[in-house]
């Protein structure tokens, strides 16, 4: 007779983080459904769509497929190769940010020059620059680990990098991307060993600089003041936010039902991009918003756990890359949610993995593939130690 104890029924450990994969897949899937729901009306009435209700759905689906394929390729690249190539990727990102400003090359939409036309699609360099900044900031932090306590030798060179990137982004203008990039750099430096006192002081100075940038441009100041009380000018500077808040109010606990949003019917601008969360709130209610928040929370927590595991295994570059990706996606999601809910000034930032936008989706998928690569290498090391 064979007893159960005589057999080992334990499953072999997985080669990837299932929680991370499922949270990303669910966000991509829900985003695809909601982009379709939010874009039907504008697709049927928009220019260049031929009245096809599935116009944005087809394009978004294609972006997701391309993103998954790019992610599959990125996953095959070892972290040591990302480490070696990160300065060159960063320089390529700077070149693209400069190229987008060249008349005749960069494409201007709604007063912003952020895209480079590539036949049937538009490339937005700032989305890929966020990934390149994560890779380069981790590279810099590891290389300068012994000097991070020094303002002159540790932070000053990176401050020059922030100013160069900021100058290019503000010329587009894209203040939202600049804020995200700055948060990534500061977080990676802090996680890499920057002293708390220095980090706090520099964060305060950067915050003051951000306020000065807002004050320097009247339209930014109007947005900043408008979000505090959008009902003062609901047909002007408070238009987007007031309709987003109406969408949240209509959704209540369980929403009005998938496809039942009224605000997406030409009331809420950018319903399928920057304000997709408002449509989710209206159609799926508080339950839908809570589900999205929980999925992003899982993604963020797993990124930091993977980074911690890499640090324990003495892989500082991989650890900082993993946590930097978590900071990027977490900060951008937080800003987008804050804008939709009226607790932050209106900024043109997409909801990662969900909003319509080819460059954003592809860059997010590549970033998650790199994160999974860090996790995979961690697990291979563990298997090696076990053997």
Residue pairs with C-beta under 8 A, 6 or more apart in sequence:
13 379
13 382
13 383
14 379
15 376
15 379
16 372
16 375
16 376
16 379
17 302
17 306
17 372
17 375
19 298
19 302
20 298
20 299
20 302
20 303
20 306
20 368
20 371
20 372
20 375
21 372
23 295
23 296
23 298
23 299
23 302
24 299
24 353
24 368
26 295
27 292
27 295
27 296
27 299
27 352
27 353
27 354
28 64
28 353
28 354
28 361
30 280
30 291
30 292
30 295
30 354
31 60
31 276
31 351
31 353
31 354
31 355
32 57
32 60
32 61
32 64
33 258
34 276
34 279
34 280
34 283
34 354
35 56
35 57
35 60
35 272
35 276
35 354
35 355
35 356
36 54
36 56
36 57
36 60
37 258
37 259
37 261
37 264
37 279
37 283
38 261
38 264
38 271
38 272
38 276
38 279
39 55
39 56
39 57
39 264
39 271
39 272
39 356
40 53
40 259
40 264
41 264
41 265
41 266
42 56
42 264
42 266
42 271
42 272
43 49
43 51
43 52
43 53
43 54
43 55
43 56
44 51
44 52
44 53
45 51
45 266
46 55
49 55
49 56
52 58
56 272
56 356
59 356
59 358
60 356
60 361
62 358
63 357
63 358
63 361
63 362
64 361
64 365
66 358
66 361
66 362
67 361
67 362
67 364
67 365
67 366
68 365
70 362
70 365
70 366
70 369
71 365
71 366
71 368
71 369
72 369
73 369
74 366
74 369
74 370
74 373
75 369
75 370
75 372
75 373
75 376
77 370
77 373
78 373
78 377
79 315
79 317
79 318
79 321
79 370
79 373
79 374
79 377
82 135
82 321
82 370
83 138
83 139
83 142
83 317
85 135
86 132
86 135
86 136
86 138
86 139
87 136
87 139
89 132
89 135
89 136
90 132
90 133
90 135
90 136
92 132
93 125
93 128
93 129
93 132
93 133
94 129
94 164
94 165
94 168
96 116
96 123
96 125
96 128
96 129
97 125
97 126
97 129
97 165
97 168
97 169
98 168
99 105
99 106
99 116
99 125
100 106
100 113
100 114
100 115
100 116
100 125
100 172
101 113
101 168
101 171
101 172
105 116
106 113
106 114
106 115
106 116
107 113
107 114
107 115
107 116
107 117
107 122
109 115
112 172
112 173
112 174
112 348
113 171
113 172
114 124
114 125
114 126
114 172
114 174
115 122
115 123
115 124
116 122
116 123
116 124
116 125
117 123
121 358
122 358
122 359
123 359
124 357
124 358
124 359
124 360
125 359
126 169
126 172
126 174
126 177
127 177
127 357
127 359
127 360
127 362
127 363
128 359
128 363
129 165
129 177
129 181
130 177
130 180
130 181
130 184
130 328
130 332
130 363
131 325
131 328
131 363
131 366
131 367
131 370
133 165
133 181
133 184
133 185
134 184
134 188
134 321
134 324
134 325
134 328
134 367
135 321
135 370
136 161
137 158
137 184
137 185
137 188
137 189
137 320
137 324
138 188
138 192
138 317
138 320
138 321
138 324
139 317
140 157
140 158
140 161
141 148
141 188
141 189
141 191
141 192
141 193
141 316
141 320
142 192
142 316
142 317
142 320
144 153
144 154
144 157
145 192
145 193
145 316
147 153
147 154
148 154
148 155
148 189
148 192
148 193
148 194
148 195
149 193
149 194
149 195
149 198
151 198
154 189
154 194
155 189
155 194
155 198
155 202
158 185
158 189
161 185
162 181
162 182
162 185
165 178
165 181
166 178
166 181
166 182
169 175
169 177
169 178
169 181
170 178
170 213
173 217
174 348
175 213
175 214
175 220
175 347
176 335
176 347
176 348
176 349
177 349
179 210
179 335
179 347
180 328
180 331
180 332
180 335
180 349
182 206
183 327
183 328
183 331
184 324
184 327
184 328
184 331
186 199
186 202
186 203
186 206
187 323
187 324
187 327
188 320
188 323
188 324
188 327
189 199
190 196
190 199
191 307
191 319
191 320
191 323
191 324
192 316
192 320
213 220
214 220
214 221
214 224
214 345
215 221
220 345
222 237
223 237
223 345
223 346
223 347
224 345
225 237
226 232
226 233
226 236
226 237
226 238
226 241
226 345
226 346
227 238
227 241
227 339
227 342
227 343
227 344
227 345
227 346
229 238
230 237
230 238
230 239
230 241
230 242
230 245
230 342
231 238
231 242
232 238
233 239
234 242
239 269
240 268
240 269
240 270
240 275
240 346
241 339
241 342
241 346
243 263
243 267
243 268
243 269
243 278
244 263
244 268
244 275
244 278
244 340
244 341
244 342
245 341
245 342
246 263
246 267
247 261
247 263
247 268
247 278
247 279
247 281
247 282
248 278
248 281
248 282
248 340
248 341
250 256
250 262
250 263
250 282
251 281
251 282
251 283
251 284
251 285
251 286
251 288
251 289
252 285
252 286
253 285
253 286
253 287
254 284
254 285
254 286
254 287
255 281
255 282
255 283
255 284
255 285
255 287
255 288
256 262
256 282
256 283
256 285
257 283
258 283
258 284
259 283
260 282
260 283
261 271
261 279
261 282
261 283
262 282
263 271
263 278
263 279
263 282
264 271
264 272
264 279
264 282
268 275
268 278
268 279
269 275
270 348
271 278
271 279
272 279
272 355
272 356
273 350
273 355
273 356
273 357
274 336
274 339
274 347
274 348
274 349
274 350
274 351
274 355
275 340
276 350
276 351
276 354
276 355
276 356
277 289
277 292
277 336
277 337
277 340
277 341
277 351
278 340
280 288
280 289
280 292
281 288
281 289
281 340
284 291
292 354
293 337
296 329
296 330
296 333
296 352
299 326
299 329
299 330
300 326
300 329
300 330
302 326
303 322
303 323
303 325
303 326
303 329
303 330
303 371
304 322
304 323
304 326
306 322
306 371
306 374
306 375
306 378
307 318
307 319
307 320
307 321
307 322
307 323
307 326
307 374
308 319
309 375
309 378
310 316
310 318
310 319
310 322
310 374
310 377
310 378
311 319
313 378
313 381
315 374
315 377
315 378
318 374
318 377
318 378
319 374
321 370
321 371
321 374
322 371
322 374
322 375
325 367
325 368
325 370
325 371
326 371
328 367
329 352
329 353
329 364
329 367
332 349
332 350
332 351
332 352
333 351
333 352
335 344
335 347
335 349
336 349
336 350
336 351
336 352
336 355
337 351
338 344
339 345
339 346
339 347
339 349
350 356
350 357
350 360
352 360
352 364
353 361
353 364
353 365
